Amino acid sequence: MYNPRFEKEAFKKEVTNNVKTLFRRTVDEATPQQLFQAVSYAVKEVIIDDWLATQKKYDEDDPKMVYYMSMEFLMGRALGNNLINMTAYTEVKEALDEMGIDLNAIEDEEPDPALGNGGLGRLAACFLDSLATLGYAAYGCGIRYHYGMFKQKIEDGYQVEKPDNWLKDGNPFELRRPEYAKEVRFGGNIRVEYDEEGRTHFVQENYESVLAIPYDYPIVGYNNHVVNTLRIWDAEPIVDFQLDSFDRGDYHKAVEQQNLAKNIVEVLYPNDNHYAGKELRLKQQYFFISASIQAAIVKYKKKHDDITKLYEKVTFQMNDTHPTVAVAELMRILLDEEGLGWNEAWDITTKTCAYTNHTIMAEALEKWPIDLFSRLLPRIYQIIQEIDRRFVEQIRKTYPGDEGKVKRMAILMDGQVKMAHLAIVAGFSVNGVARLHTEILKKQEQIRKKKVEREQVKAAKESLLKEREGEKTKLEAQEKEKRTLVANLQKKQRGLQGEINKKRREANQLNARIDKLIAEEIERARKRAEEEARREAAARKKAEGKESQTAGTGTTVKTNSKPLETYTMSKADRELSGNFAANRGKLPMPISGAYIITSHYGQYAVEGLRNVKLDNKGIDIQGKPGAQARAIFDGKVAAVFQLNGLFNVLIRHGNYISVYCNLSSASVKSGDMVKTKQSIGQVFSDGTDNGRTVLHFQLRREKEKLNPEPWLNR
């Protein structure tokens, strides 16, 4: 765009006069920094003409004004950017070349304004450029930081961080505007007053305050003569110096107000990993927001009497959560200074404030501890409390019973003030930093639900794995317990096996003794039988001799010898025995398979058999291991006794007696009546197929008394 003040001769003259006026030097004597200052002031003179014209146009047209509030503005160097936007870069460069001045060299003399650090500040700077280029009426609102984060230098190959004192040579493009200064208050307490009409008034007392001084910085639109304003606020004490405190020797008190103001604007992003740092950050935010809103309302009221229509002419665009306190500050001014009711003030606020979100990560959204916030900004906190109360009431009405939604959406929760929630509740518009980001914000609830579902699935998997791990541990413990139990059982079994083996040896020894006694008895019976036979043979021989003598003499001799007894079995006995005549040498066995005959001695009395003495005649029967010992005749139990740990049962059967030996248990007792085939006990088993003698059977003469005593003594 053409401007006669950029004609070579006129511009060279302007630069020469600036060097002389500012530094009392000639162009040849000036340093590169002084030349930068002189050229910048010459360019600024041209800018101010357009700046005045732009503001006059805004005053005439009364457009809606955008106040773009941001903690950062990463503007970059102003000289080259302004020349490009004014399309005067070539003309100025040629003019300076004729003066022997290198424009590139003097551009390097300009420090980067330490008003921003990263993407947040660069986005804000780009918006200001775009607003000016598109002809929108707008103010940028921020802080005039004295120092940036740090100035980087490389020394001996290492980064060295030094203070970034970008204002040490001044900023030729800014204008100090003390006539628009505003008071900003911190701390104290709130006193409630009631007027004659019963209305409530809130008065802040015992506070400390600073004076916010605006510095205006031109934002040049591209090739359109539009110049908007970036208003950055510096802080100065209300009372510059307390002489009385100094005279008393209280030197710290004397400059206390100076230090308070100085600290607020000293550094971009003070370290906030401690309480004092957090407090300073919150002070910075409220400082520039309060001053900016106060100035905006004063500007609005110069041309408008109806504060309720503020939203028709003013928009506060909050860049990220740092300026969100603007919501409560605007409410404070409307309630406490303009005298509006809550509903009216809230309606204006929600039509005036808009919010640009920079992240959907909850952990990155700004939150303040309630104790810090309420102490530093007591009236602002009261207003936020009421906003939160009404909003939570609205949530519960819309989503009854969903306390989870209340917890996720409330402004005050978990001891914190959630600034993003406040901005969303009050903003008539919420957008992201790009279209894609805005779409993500719209679908954030869906994204949150999917995230919750994923977390639930993850938790379920972890729970299942934990449960399986628990089951595995439980199974391992059970297996260990089982192994221990098996080992103990095996140990016990070995002990029992030892006992069994011991009992078996004792039983074998007992059986051997019984067998020996039986053999001895059999041998004695054999000898008695032989002796009886010998005597009978001798008697017969003697008788034959007498008969022959008698025959020789013809005389019959009468002897006194007693005839041999003959035993005839009764019909009942024959039925019981299964007819011994047909089964000579076998004991009647009504229970087949239960016993095995192992030996017998003497002869059984059967019908027609003579010369048989019935004393001590009988048979041994062996039982199968583990089988049931059963009675072979009906009878009555005469006795039950134990010998070497095994049971013996004696049963009378009329003229007979039977003794059941080597039983591991007895199922009858003395005096019981038993029937044929009835179980009387279990044959002892040692785990092998070796049988045990289980029954001694004897016949007795009917006239003799049945006496079991000899059996008990065996």
Secondary structure as GFF3:
##gff-version 3
##sequence-region A 1 714
A	DSSP	three_ten_helix	4	6	.	.	.	ID=ss1
A	DSSP	alpha_helix	8	23	.	.	.	ID=ss2
A	DSSP	alpha_helix	32	61	.	.	.	ID=ss3
A	DSSP	beta_strand	65	69	.	.	.	ID=ss4
A	DSSP	alpha_helix	78	85	.	.	.	ID=ss5
A	DSSP	alpha_helix	89	98	.	.	.	ID=ss6
A	DSSP	alpha_helix	103	107	.	.	.	ID=ss7
A	DSSP	alpha_helix	119	134	.	.	.	ID=ss8
A	DSSP	beta_strand	138	143	.	.	.	ID=ss9
A	DSSP	beta_strand	151	155	.	.	.	ID=ss10
A	DSSP	beta_strand	158	162	.	.	.	ID=ss11
A	DSSP	beta_strand	175	176	.	.	.	ID=ss12
A	DSSP	three_ten_helix	178	180	.	.	.	ID=ss13
A	DSSP	beta_strand	182	186	.	.	.	ID=ss14
A	DSSP	beta_strand	189	194	.	.	.	ID=ss15
A	DSSP	beta_strand	200	205	.	.	.	ID=ss16
A	DSSP	beta_strand	208	220	.	.	.	ID=ss17
A	DSSP	beta_strand	227	237	.	.	.	ID=ss18
A	DSSP	alpha_helix	243	247	.	.	.	ID=ss19
A	DSSP	alpha_helix	251	254	.	.	.	ID=ss20
A	DSSP	alpha_helix	256	266	.	.	.	ID=ss21
A	DSSP	alpha_helix	275	301	.	.	.	ID=ss22
A	DSSP	three_ten_helix	307	312	.	.	.	ID=ss23
A	DSSP	beta_strand	314	319	.	.	.	ID=ss24
A	DSSP	three_ten_helix	322	325	.	.	.	ID=ss25
A	DSSP	alpha_helix	326	332	.	.	.	ID=ss26
A	DSSP	pi_helix	333	337	.	.	.	ID=ss27
A	DSSP	alpha_helix	342	352	.	.	.	ID=ss28
A	DSSP	beta_strand	353	356	.	.	.	ID=ss29
A	DSSP	three_ten_helix	362	364	.	.	.	ID=ss30
A	DSSP	beta_strand	367	369	.	.	.	ID=ss31
A	DSSP	alpha_helix	370	376	.	.	.	ID=ss32
A	DSSP	alpha_helix	378	398	.	.	.	ID=ss33
A	DSSP	alpha_helix	403	409	.	.	.	ID=ss34
A	DSSP	beta_strand	412	413	.	.	.	ID=ss35
A	DSSP	beta_strand	416	418	.	.	.	ID=ss36
A	DSSP	alpha_helix	419	426	.	.	.	ID=ss37
A	DSSP	beta_strand	429	431	.	.	.	ID=ss38
A	DSSP	alpha_helix	435	442	.	.	.	ID=ss39
A	DSSP	alpha_helix	444	553	.	.	.	ID=ss40
A	DSSP	alpha_helix	571	577	.	.	.	ID=ss41
A	DSSP	beta_strand	595	601	.	.	.	ID=ss42
A	DSSP	beta_strand	617	623	.	.	.	ID=ss43
A	DSSP	beta_strand	628	630	.	.	.	ID=ss44
A	DSSP	beta_strand	635	643	.	.	.	ID=ss45
A	DSSP	beta_strand	646	653	.	.	.	ID=ss46
A	DSSP	beta_strand	656	666	.	.	.	ID=ss47
A	DSSP	beta_strand	673	674	.	.	.	ID=ss48
A	DSSP	beta_strand	679	683	.	.	.	ID=ss49
A	DSSP	beta_strand	692	699	.	.	.	ID=ss50
A	DSSP	alpha_helix	709	713	.	.	.	ID=ss51
###
